[in-house]
Amino acid sequence: MAAELYALLPAEFIAARGARVKEAKAAGDAGLAALIGRLPKPSAAAWAVNMLARSGAAELGELLGLGSALRDAQTDLDPARLRELGQQRPHLLAAAVGKADDIAAGLGVRLSGAATSEITGTLRAALGDMDAAAAVRSGLLVRSLSGDGVDAVDLSGAVAVEGGAVPVAPAAPRVKADDGDAGARESLRAKAEDAERAASQAEADLAEAEQSLAEATFRRRELQVALKETRERLASLEEELATAEQDARRASRAAEAADKLATQKRRIAGQARRWLERYSDDGD
């Protein structure tokens, strides 16, 4: 039911949802009617992303595949791979956003610049977050997504049905475009190209930042290992020092005892020599 509703045009959603609610009530299923009635109408950007996912567009598949490869490279701390993949990101992102615009225009829906920006943000979030990518693939988004590539993407209330990933479904029937629609598509394409150019530099900066992060993380791990080894070596040296200090104290006590004994023996020897001298004098 949800998959069917979210494959409709935005203008058709409310009426279709109401009709499904009435059908469920007529069938005596008040619970289902309540569930259907609570399904939110998707935003323009969410609807366009849903259509992109349901169309089976290769552009989306390539973009999400890139996201998976980027996450693997970040896990592996592979700066060279991150740099290589980061160079592909602006082009694949622009292609997917452009495809979403084309699909929407083909269905007779004109997306605003704000909606196009939200589509870009949603697809960028899906690049960096596995759960966000699954939400995009579901075709059941109700709002746009955003992410910084570091923290997990907030998906609360973002998908119509929790855990509702669905197989790729056909988009709504295409509306035949007239000359006005063609002009609108050209205008949208021009806006998208302008936005893509503006985003390219940001994407390049992001790729550089991610590379720096990977290198810094790798260096931090190296230092953590070195610090652990140093601490272990320090602990070992402290044990050796404690043993050496004990040995030194024992040796010091032994030296003092030997010195006292030697002093005593010298005194006895001196007395013996004096007695011998007296004895010699008396004999003479």
C-alpha positions in Angstrom: 0.0 0.0 0.0 2.7 2.5 1.0 4.8 1.6 -2.1 1.8 2.3 -4.3 1.1 5.7 -2.7 4.7 6.8 -2.9 4.9 6.0 -6.6 2.2 8.6 -7.3 2.6 12.2 -8.4 2.6 14.7 -5.6 -0.7 16.2 -6.7 -2.4 12.8 -6.5 -1.1 11.7 -3.1 -3.7 13.2 -0.7 -6.7 12.1 -2.7 -5.3 8.6 -3.2 -4.5 8.3 0.5 -8.0 9.3 1.4 -9.4 6.8 -1.0 -7.3 4.0 0.5 -8.4 5.0 4.0 -12.0 4.7 3.0 -11.4 1.3 1.4 -9.7 0.0 4.5 -12.6 1.3 6.7 -15.2 -0.3 4.4 -13.3 -3.5 4.7 -13.6 -3.3 8.5 -9.9 -2.8 9.0 -9.8 0.3 11.2 -6.1 -0.3 12.2 -5.0 -0.3 8.6 -7.1 2.8 7.9 -5.4 4.6 10.7 -1.9 3.5 9.5 -2.6 4.7 6.0 -4.1 8.0 7.2 -0.8 8.7 9.1 1.3 8.3 6.0 2.8 11.7 5.3 2.9 13.4 1.9 6.6 13.5 0.7 8.3 16.7 0.2 9.1 17.6 -3.4 12.8 16.7 -3.0 11.9 13.4 -1.2 9.4 12.5 -4.0 12.0 13.2 -6.7 14.5 11.0 -4.9 11.9 8.3 -4.6 11.2 8.5 -8.3 14.9 8.3 -9.0 15.2 5.1 -6.9 12.1 3.5 -8.4 13.3 4.2 -11.9 16.3 2.0 -11.4 18.5 4.8 -12.8 22.1 3.7 -13.3 23.2 7.1 -12.1 21.9 6.4 -8.6 23.4 2.9 -8.6 26.8 4.3 -9.5 26.6 7.1 -6.9 25.7 4.7 -4.1 28.3 2.2 -5.2 30.9 5.1 -4.9 29.6 5.8 -1.4 30.3 2.2 -0.4 33.8 2.3 -1.9 34.5 5.6 -0.1 33.4 4.1 3.3 35.7 1.1 2.6 38.6 3.4 1.8 38.0 5.4 5.0 38.0 2.2 7.1 41.2 1.0 5.4 42.8 4.5 5.9 43.8 4.5 2.2 44.5 8.2 1.3 45.3 7.4 -2.3 42.1 5.5 -2.8 40.1 8.3 -1.1 41.7 10.9 -3.4 40.9 8.8 -6.5 37.3 8.2 -5.4 36.8 11.8 -4.3 37.6 13.0 -7.8 34.6 11.0 -9.1 32.1 12.2 -6.5 31.2 15.6 -8.0 30.5 14.1 -11.4 28.4 11.2 -10.2 26.5 13.4 -7.8 25.7 15.9 -10.5 24.6 13.1 -12.8 22.2 11.6 -10.2 20.8 15.0 -9.4 20.4 15.8 -13.1 18.6 12.5 -13.6 16.2 13.2 -10.8 15.4 16.6 -12.4 14.8 14.9 -15.7 12.5 12.3 -14.3 10.5 14.9 -12.4 10.2 17.0 -15.5 9.2 14.0 -17.5 6.4 13.5 -15.1 5.2 17.1 -15.4 6.7 18.3 -12.1 8.9 21.3 -11.9 11.3 21.3 -9.1 12.4 24.5 -7.4 16.0 25.5 -6.8 15.5 24.8 -3.1 14.2 21.3 -3.9 17.1 20.6 -6.2 19.5 21.6 -3.4 17.7 19.3 -1.0 18.0 16.4 -3.5 21.8 17.1 -3.7 22.0 17.1 0.1 20.0 13.9 0.4 22.2 12.1 -2.1 25.3 13.4 -0.5 24.1 12.1 2.8 23.5 8.7 1.2 27.1 8.8 0.0 28.5 8.8 3.5 26.0 6.8 5.5 25.0 3.2 4.8 21.6 3.5 6.5 20.9 6.7 4.6 21.7 4.9 1.3 19.2 2.2 2.3 16.6 4.9 3.0 17.1 6.4 -0.4 16.9 3.0 -2.1 13.6 2.3 -0.3 11.6 4.7 -2.5 9.7 5.7 0.7 11.4 8.9 1.7 9.1 11.6 3.1 11.7 14.3 3.8 15.1 15.2 2.6 18.3 14.0 4.4 21.5 15.8 5.4 24.8 14.6 6.7 28.4 15.8 7.3 30.1 12.5 6.4 31.2 12.0 10.0 28.2 11.7 12.3 25.4 9.2 11.5 22.6 10.7 9.4 19.4 11.5 11.3 16.7 9.2 9.8 14.0 9.9 12.4 10.7 10.3 10.5 12.5 10.2 7.1 11.0 6.9 5.8 7.3 6.4 5.6 7.5 2.8 6.8 10.3 1.9 9.2 12.3 -0.9 7.7 10.3 -0.5 4.6 12.8 -1.1 1.9 11.0 -2.2 -1.2 12.0 -3.6 -4.6 12.5 -1.1 -7.3 9.0 -0.2 -8.5 8.0 1.6 -11.7 7.6 5.3 -11.6 4.3 6.9 -12.3 3.3 7.0 -16.0 5.3 9.7 -17.9 3.4 12.7 -18.9 4.0 13.7 -22.5 6.1 16.9 -22.6 5.0 19.8 -24.7 7.2 22.8 -25.7 6.6 24.5 -22.4 7.8 21.4 -20.5 10.9 21.2 -22.7 11.7 24.8 -21.9 11.2 24.1 -18.2 13.5 21.2 -18.4 16.1 23.4 -20.0 15.7 26.0 -17.3 16.0 23.3 -14.6 19.0 21.8 -16.3 20.7 25.2 -16.4 20.0 25.8 -12.7 21.3 22.3 -11.9 24.5 23.0 -13.9 25.0 26.2 -12.0 24.5 24.5 -8.7 26.8 21.6 -9.8 29.6 24.1 -10.6 29.1 25.7 -7.2 29.1 22.3 -5.5 32.2 21.0 -7.3 34.6 23.2 -5.4 32.9 22.2 -2.1 33.1 18.6 -3.1 36.8 19.0 -3.9 37.4 20.7 -0.5 35.5 17.9 1.2 37.6 15.2 -0.5 40.8 17.0 0.6 39.5 17.3 4.1 38.6 13.6 4.2 42.1 12.8 2.9 43.6 14.9 5.6 41.4 13.2 8.2 42.4 9.7 7.0 46.1 10.7 7.1 45.7 12.3 10.6 43.8 9.2 11.9 46.5 6.9 10.5 49.2 9.0 12.2 47.2 9.0 15.5 47.0 5.2 15.4 50.8 5.0 14.8 51.5 7.3 17.7 49.1 5.3 19.9 50.9 2.1 19.1 54.3 3.9 19.8 53.0 5.3 23.0 51.8 1.9 24.2 55.2 0.4 23.4 56.9 3.2 25.2 54.8 2.8 28.2 55.4 -0.9 28.3 59.2 -0.3 27.9 59.0 2.3 30.7 57.3 -0.2 33.0 60.0 -2.7 32.2 62.7 -0.2 32.9 61.1 0.8 36.2 61.1 -2.8 37.2 64.7 -3.1 36.3 65.5 0.1 38.1 63.8 -1.1 41.3 65.8 -4.4 41.1 69.0 -2.4 40.6 68.2 -0.2 43.5 67.7 -3.2 45.7 71.0 -4.7 44.5 72.7 -1.4 45.2 71.3 -1.2 48.7 72.4 -4.8 49.4 75.9 -4.0 48.0 76.1 -0.8 50.0 75.3 -2.7 53.2 77.8 -5.4 52.3 80.4 -2.7 51.6 79.7 -1.1 55.0 80.0 -4.4 56.8 83.2 -5.2 55.0 84.6 -1.8 55.8 83.8 -2.3 59.5 85.4 -5.7 59.5 88.5 -4.4 57.7 88.8 -1.6 60.3 88.5 -4.1 63.1 91.1 -6.4 61.5 93.5 -3.4 61.0 93.1 -2.5 64.7 93.8 -6.0 65.8 96.8 -6.2 63.5 98.1 -2.9 64.8 97.8 -4.1 68.4 99.5 -7.3 67.4 102.4 -5.4 65.9 102.7 -3.2 69.1 102.8 -6.3 71.3 105.4 -7.8 69.0 107.5 -4.7 69.2 107.4 -4.6 73.0 108.2 -8.2 73.2 111.2 -7.7 70.9 112.4 -4.7 73.1 112.1 -6.7 76.3 114.1 -9.6 74.8 116.9 -7.3 74.0 
